Amino acid sequence: MSFKVAVASSDGKFVNQHFGMAQQFLIFEIDDQGDYKFLEIRENKPACSVEGHSDFSMDQSVELISDCKAVIASQIGPGAMDILLSHGIEPYIAPTFIDEALKQFCRKKGDD
């Protein structure tokens, strides 16, 4: 059974966005063999700024990726991790190339 993963990236090559500051999420579908394909880009209103974070915007970000099993970002704060987990979305930190992050995630899921 395949599932979706959201990746916080500004350039489509590297996981380089903090979850709360992500302006977009790249959505990938991963199948049972660990193969993945890009599906779409979803524009996001970042929940965090220099002034702090907005609970409303955080909820909107989580809702935007609510059909995803996991989110991969360069950093995810503890509050955001709790919110993601409470919505059944696994937070995964991997500040590396997207291909490598997806492969790491698939290996980790295979170990579970």
CYANA upper distance limits for C-alpha pairs under 8 A (distance plus 0.5 A):
  1 MET  CA     31 ASP  CA      6.79
  1 MET  CA     32 ASP  CA      6.35
  2 SER  CA     29 GLU  CA      7.05
  2 SER  CA     30 ILE  CA      5.88
  2 SER  CA     31 ASP  CA      4.64
  2 SER  CA     32 ASP  CA      6.49
  3 PHE  CA     29 GLU  CA      6.06
  3 PHE  CA     30 ILE  CA      5.99
  3 PHE  CA     31 ASP  CA      7.18
  3 PHE  CA     68 CYS  CA      7.32
  3 PHE  CA     69 LYS  CA      6.88
  4 LYS  CA     27 ILE  CA      7.09
  4 LYS  CA     28 PHE  CA      6.02
  4 LYS  CA     29 GLU  CA      4.92
  4 LYS  CA     30 ILE  CA      6.69
  4 LYS  CA     67 ASP  CA      7.50
  4 LYS  CA     68 CYS  CA      5.08
  4 LYS  CA     69 LYS  CA      6.34
  4 LYS  CA     70 ALA  CA      7.75
  5 VAL  CA     27 ILE  CA      6.24
  5 VAL  CA     28 PHE  CA      5.78
  5 VAL  CA     29 GLU  CA      6.84
  5 VAL  CA     30 ILE  CA      7.94
  5 VAL  CA     68 CYS  CA      5.61
  5 VAL  CA     69 LYS  CA      6.35
  5 VAL  CA     70 ALA  CA      5.47
  5 VAL  CA     71 VAL  CA      6.13
  5 VAL  CA     72 ILE  CA      7.89
  6 ALA  CA     25 PHE  CA      6.12
  6 ALA  CA     26 LEU  CA      6.08
  6 ALA  CA     27 ILE  CA      5.12
  6 ALA  CA     28 PHE  CA      6.95
  6 ALA  CA     65 ILE  CA      7.14
  6 ALA  CA     68 CYS  CA      6.86
  6 ALA  CA     70 ALA  CA      6.86
  6 ALA  CA     71 VAL  CA      5.08
  6 ALA  CA     72 ILE  CA      6.73
  7 VAL  CA     15 VAL  CA      7.25
  7 VAL  CA     25 PHE  CA      5.70
  7 VAL  CA     26 LEU  CA      5.49
  7 VAL  CA     27 ILE  CA      6.84
  7 VAL  CA     28 PHE  CA      8.27
  7 VAL  CA     71 VAL  CA      6.22
  7 VAL  CA     72 ILE  CA      5.29
  7 VAL  CA     73 ALA  CA      6.58
  7 VAL  CA     98 ILE  CA      8.17
  8 ALA  CA     15 VAL  CA      6.33
  8 ALA  CA     16 ASN  CA      7.18
  8 ALA  CA     17 GLN  CA      5.65
  8 ALA  CA     18 HIS  CA      7.55
  8 ALA  CA     19 PHE  CA      6.93
  8 ALA  CA     22 ALA  CA      6.28
  8 ALA  CA     23 GLN  CA      8.44
  8 ALA  CA     24 GLN  CA      6.88
  8 ALA  CA     25 PHE  CA      5.35
  8 ALA  CA     26 LEU  CA      7.04
  8 ALA  CA     71 VAL  CA      8.03
  8 ALA  CA     72 ILE  CA      6.75
  8 ALA  CA     73 ALA  CA      5.48
  8 ALA  CA     74 SER  CA      7.92
  9 SER  CA     13 LYS  CA      7.76
  9 SER  CA     14 PHE  CA      6.57
  9 SER  CA     15 VAL  CA      5.38
  9 SER  CA     16 ASN  CA      5.72
  9 SER  CA     17 GLN  CA      5.87
  9 SER  CA     22 ALA  CA      7.67
  9 SER  CA     24 GLN  CA      7.27
  9 SER  CA     25 PHE  CA      6.92
  9 SER  CA     26 LEU  CA      7.38
  9 SER  CA     73 ALA  CA      8.08
 10 SER  CA     14 PHE  CA      8.27
 10 SER  CA     15 VAL  CA      8.37
 10 SER  CA     16 ASN  CA      7.16
 10 SER  CA     17 GLN  CA      7.21
 10 SER  CA     22 ALA  CA      8.12
 10 SER  CA     23 GLN  CA      7.69
 10 SER  CA     24 GLN  CA      7.31
 12 GLY  CA     26 LEU  CA      7.86
 12 GLY  CA     98 ILE  CA      8.01
 13 LYS  CA     97 PHE  CA      6.33
 13 LYS  CA     98 ILE  CA      6.14
 13 LYS  CA     99 ASP  CA      8.35
 14 PHE  CA     95 PRO  CA      7.81
 14 PHE  CA     96 THR  CA      6.25
 14 PHE  CA     97 PHE  CA      4.67
 14 PHE  CA     98 ILE  CA      5.61
 15 VAL  CA     72 ILE  CA      7.85
 15 VAL  CA     73 ALA  CA      6.33
 15 VAL  CA     74 SER  CA      6.15
 15 VAL  CA     94 ALA  CA      7.31
 15 VAL  CA     95 PRO  CA      5.64
 15 VAL  CA     96 THR  CA      6.03
 15 VAL  CA     97 PHE  CA      6.41
 15 VAL  CA     98 ILE  CA      6.12
 15 VAL  CA    101 ALA  CA      8.13
 16 ASN  CA     73 ALA  CA      7.42
 16 ASN  CA     74 SER  CA      5.82
 16 ASN  CA     95 PRO  CA      6.57
 16 ASN  CA     96 THR  CA      8.07
 17 GLN  CA     21 MET  CA      6.98
 17 GLN  CA     22 ALA  CA      5.80
 17 GLN  CA     73 ALA  CA      6.40
 17 GLN  CA     74 SER  CA      5.91
 17 GLN  CA     75 GLN  CA      7.67
 18 HIS  CA     22 ALA  CA      6.40
 18 HIS  CA     73 ALA  CA      6.24
 18 HIS  CA     74 SER  CA      5.76
 18 HIS  CA     75 GLN  CA      5.14
 18 HIS  CA     76 ILE  CA      6.51
 19 PHE  CA     73 ALA  CA      6.14
 19 PHE  CA     74 SER  CA      7.86
 19 PHE  CA     75 GLN  CA      6.76
 19 PHE  CA     76 ILE  CA      5.84
 19 PHE  CA     77 GLY  CA      8.35
 19 PHE  CA     80 ALA  CA      8.33
 20 GLY  CA     46 PRO  CA      6.21
 20 GLY  CA     47 ALA  CA      5.53
 20 GLY  CA     48 CYS  CA      5.50
 20 GLY  CA     53 HIS  CA      8.20
 20 GLY  CA     58 MET  CA      7.61
 20 GLY  CA     76 ILE  CA      7.67
 20 GLY  CA     77 GLY  CA      8.40
 20 GLY  CA     80 ALA  CA      8.00
 21 MET  CA     46 PRO  CA      5.15
 21 MET  CA     47 ALA  CA      6.69
 21 MET  CA     48 CYS  CA      5.84
 21 MET  CA     49 SER  CA      7.49
 22 ALA  CA     44 ASN  CA      7.23
 22 ALA  CA     45 LYS  CA      8.10
 22 ALA  CA     46 PRO  CA      5.99
 23 GLN  CA     43 GLU  CA      6.59
 23 GLN  CA     44 ASN  CA      5.31
 23 GLN  CA     45 LYS  CA      6.41
 23 GLN  CA     46 PRO  CA      6.14
 24 GLN  CA     41 ILE  CA      7.16
 24 GLN  CA     42 ARG  CA      5.98
 24 GLN  CA     43 GLU  CA      4.85
 24 GLN  CA     44 ASN  CA      5.36
 24 GLN  CA     45 LYS  CA      8.41
 25 PHE  CA     41 ILE  CA      6.26
 25 PHE  CA     42 ARG  CA      5.72
 25 PHE  CA     43 GLU  CA      7.08
 25 PHE  CA     44 ASN  CA      7.62
 26 LEU  CA     38 PHE  CA      7.91
 26 LEU  CA     39 LEU  CA      8.16
 26 LEU  CA     40 GLU  CA      6.48
 26 LEU  CA     41 ILE  CA      5.07
 26 LEU  CA     42 ARG  CA      6.90
 27 ILE  CA     38 PHE  CA      6.65
 27 ILE  CA     39 LEU  CA      6.02
 27 ILE  CA     40 GLU  CA      5.82
 27 ILE  CA     41 ILE  CA      6.60
 27 ILE  CA     42 ARG  CA      7.92
 28 PHE  CA     36 TYR  CA      6.86
 28 PHE  CA     37 LYS  CA      5.94
 28 PHE  CA     38 PHE  CA      4.94
 28 PHE  CA     39 LEU  CA      5.88
 28 PHE  CA     40 GLU  CA      7.88
 29 GLU  CA     36 TYR  CA      5.86
 29 GLU  CA     37 LYS  CA      5.93
 29 GLU  CA     38 PHE  CA      7.03
 29 GLU  CA     39 LEU  CA      7.24
 30 ILE  CA     34 GLY  CA      6.34
 30 ILE  CA     35 ASP  CA      6.10
 30 ILE  CA     36 TYR  CA      4.77
 30 ILE  CA     37 LYS  CA      7.26
 31 ASP  CA     35 ASP  CA      6.04
 31 ASP  CA     36 TYR  CA      6.85
 34 GLY  CA    103 LYS  CA      8.09
 34 GLY  CA    106 CYS  CA      6.22
 36 TYR  CA    102 LEU  CA      8.39
 42 ARG  CA     64 LEU  CA      8.13
 44 ASN  CA     61 SER  CA      6.92
 44 ASN  CA     64 LEU  CA      8.07
 45 LYS  CA     57 SER  CA      7.25
 45 LYS  CA     60 GLN  CA      8.41
 45 LYS  CA     61 SER  CA      7.61
 46 PRO  CA     57 SER  CA      7.24
 46 PRO  CA     58 MET  CA      8.12
 46 PRO  CA     61 SER  CA      7.86
 47 ALA  CA     53 HIS  CA      5.84
 47 ALA  CA     54 SER  CA      5.86
 47 ALA  CA     55 ASP  CA      7.74
 47 ALA  CA     56 PHE  CA      8.22
 47 ALA  CA     57 SER  CA      5.08
 47 ALA  CA     58 MET  CA      5.32
 47 ALA  CA     61 SER  CA      7.62
 48 CYS  CA     52 GLY  CA      6.10
 48 CYS  CA     53 HIS  CA      4.55
 48 CYS  CA     54 SER  CA      6.96
 48 CYS  CA     58 MET  CA      8.43
 49 SER  CA     53 HIS  CA      6.57
 53 HIS  CA     57 SER  CA      8.29
 53 HIS  CA     58 MET  CA      8.03
 54 SER  CA     58 MET  CA      6.61
 55 ASP  CA     59 ASP  CA      6.64
 56 PHE  CA     60 GLN  CA      6.81
 57 SER  CA     61 SER  CA      6.66
 58 MET  CA     62 VAL  CA      6.78
 58 MET  CA     80 ALA  CA      8.20
 59 ASP  CA     63 GLU  CA      6.58
 60 GLN  CA     64 LEU  CA      6.56
 61 SER  CA     65 ILE  CA      7.25
 62 VAL  CA     66 SER  CA      6.38
 62 VAL  CA     83 ILE  CA      8.40
 62 VAL  CA     84 LEU  CA      7.18
 62 VAL  CA     87 HIS  CA      8.37
 66 SER  CA     87 HIS  CA      7.85
 66 SER  CA     89 ILE  CA      7.79
 68 CYS  CA     89 ILE  CA      7.08
 69 LYS  CA     88 GLY  CA      7.37
 69 LYS  CA     89 ILE  CA      5.48
 69 LYS  CA     90 GLU  CA      6.72
 70 ALA  CA     89 ILE  CA      5.26
 70 ALA  CA     90 GLU  CA      4.77
 70 ALA  CA     91 PRO  CA      6.31
 70 ALA  CA     92 TYR  CA      7.57
 71 VAL  CA     89 ILE  CA      7.31
 71 VAL  CA     90 GLU  CA      6.75
 71 VAL  CA     91 PRO  CA      5.72
 71 VAL  CA     92 TYR  CA      6.51
 72 ILE  CA     91 PRO  CA      6.83
 72 ILE  CA     92 TYR  CA      5.23
 72 ILE  CA     93 ILE  CA      6.14
 72 ILE  CA     94 ALA  CA      6.94
 72 ILE  CA    101 ALA  CA      8.06
 73 ALA  CA     91 PRO  CA      8.36
 73 ALA  CA     92 TYR  CA      6.99
 73 ALA  CA     93 ILE  CA      5.66
 73 ALA  CA     94 ALA  CA      6.59
 73 ALA  CA     95 PRO  CA      7.20
 74 SER  CA     93 ILE  CA      5.93
 74 SER  CA     94 ALA  CA      5.93
 74 SER  CA     95 PRO  CA      4.74
 74 SER  CA     96 THR  CA      8.21
 75 GLN  CA     93 ILE  CA      6.14
 75 GLN  CA     94 ALA  CA      8.18
 75 GLN  CA     95 PRO  CA      8.00
 76 ILE  CA     80 ALA  CA      6.83
 76 ILE  CA     81 MET  CA      6.85
 76 ILE  CA     91 PRO  CA      7.83
 76 ILE  CA     92 TYR  CA      8.49
 76 ILE  CA     93 ILE  CA      7.32
 77 GLY  CA     81 MET  CA      6.65
 78 PRO  CA     82 ASP  CA      6.78
 79 GLY  CA     83 ILE  CA      6.89
 80 ALA  CA     84 LEU  CA      6.54
 81 MET  CA     85 LEU  CA      6.55
 81 MET  CA     91 PRO  CA      6.54
 82 ASP  CA     86 SER  CA      6.59
 83 ILE  CA     87 HIS  CA      6.96
 84 LEU  CA     88 GLY  CA      6.94
 84 LEU  CA     89 ILE  CA      5.50
 84 LEU  CA     90 GLU  CA      7.07
 84 LEU  CA     91 PRO  CA      7.17
 85 LEU  CA     89 ILE  CA      5.69
 85 LEU  CA     90 GLU  CA      6.30
 85 LEU  CA     91 PRO  CA      7.69
 92 TYR  CA    105 PHE  CA      8.22
 94 ALA  CA    101 ALA  CA      6.27
 95 PRO  CA    101 ALA  CA      8.16
 96 THR  CA    100 GLU  CA      7.10
 96 THR  CA    101 ALA  CA      6.61
 97 PHE  CA    101 ALA  CA      6.64
 98 ILE  CA    102 LEU  CA      6.59
 99 ASP  CA    103 LYS  CA      6.74
100 GLU  CA    104 GLN  CA      6.56
101 ALA  CA    105 PHE  CA      6.56
102 LEU  CA    106 CYS  CA      6.65
103 LYS  CA    107 ARG  CA      6.69
104 GLN  CA    108 LYS  CA      6.61
105 PHE  CA    109 LYS  CA      6.65
106 CYS  CA    110 GLY  CA      6.63
107 ARG  CA    111 ASP  CA      6.88
108 LYS  CA    112 ASP  CA      7.03
